Amino acid sequence: MKALWLVSFIFVHATFGLTEAEFQKLHRELQPNPKATWRTIPWKTSVLDAQAAAAREGKPIFIWAMDGHPLGCT
């Protein structure tokens, strides 16, 4: 994870000229809220696991599906 942070810092510094302190502040501000409601949902990454749990609990399945890059929504 430290390597990813370092690469991010180097890219942002080279692109925007931020200091390390400015980058740290920006990085903290961009982190998702750990208490956000969507984080409390026990998401399944396997459709088969979700199907079994839904059948067991008598609940529907919500599937989020898209094509392309998640930031581009192509």
C-alpha positions in Angstrom: 0.0 0.0 0.0 2.9 2.3 0.7 4.1 1.9 -2.9 0.7 3.0 -4.2 0.8 6.0 -2.0 4.3 6.9 -3.2 3.4 6.5 -6.8 0.3 8.7 -6.2 2.3 11.4 -4.5 4.9 11.5 -7.2 2.2 11.7 -9.9 0.3 14.4 -8.1 3.5 16.4 -7.2 4.7 16.2 -10.8 1.3 17.2 -12.2 0.1 19.8 -9.7 3.2 20.7 -7.8 1.7 19.9 -4.4 4.0 19.6 -1.3 3.9 16.4 0.7 1.8 18.2 3.4 -0.7 19.4 0.8 -0.9 15.9 -0.7 -1.4 14.4 2.8 -4.2 16.8 3.5 -5.9 16.1 0.2 -5.5 12.4 0.6 -7.2 12.5 4.0 -10.0 14.6 2.6 -10.7 12.2 -0.3 -11.0 9.1 1.9 -14.6 7.7 2.0 -16.4 8.0 5.3 -15.8 4.7 7.2 -19.3 5.1 8.7 -21.0 5.5 5.4 -24.2 3.4 5.1 -23.0 1.4 2.1 -20.0 0.2 4.1 -22.4 -1.5 6.6 -23.9 -3.8 3.9 -22.3 -7.3 3.8 -21.6 -7.1 0.0 -21.0 -10.4 -1.9 -18.5 -10.5 -4.7 -19.7 -13.9 -5.9 -23.1 -14.2 -7.6 -23.4 -17.8 -6.5 -22.8 -16.8 -2.8 -25.3 -14.0 -3.2 -27.9 -16.3 -4.7 -27.5 -18.9 -1.9 -27.7 -16.2 0.8 -30.8 -14.6 -0.9 -32.5 -18.0 -1.1 -31.7 -18.8 2.5 -32.9 -15.4 3.8 -35.8 -14.8 1.3 -34.3 -11.6 0.1 -33.7 -10.2 -3.4 -30.3 -9.8 -5.1 -29.0 -6.4 -6.2 -26.5 -6.6 -9.0 -24.5 -3.6 -10.2 -23.2 -4.3 -13.7 -21.6 -2.0 -16.2 -19.3 -2.1 -19.2 -16.1 -0.1 -19.5 -14.0 1.8 -17.0 -15.9 2.7 -13.8 -14.8 6.4 -14.1 -15.6 6.6 -17.7 -18.9 4.7 -17.9 -18.3 3.9 -21.6 
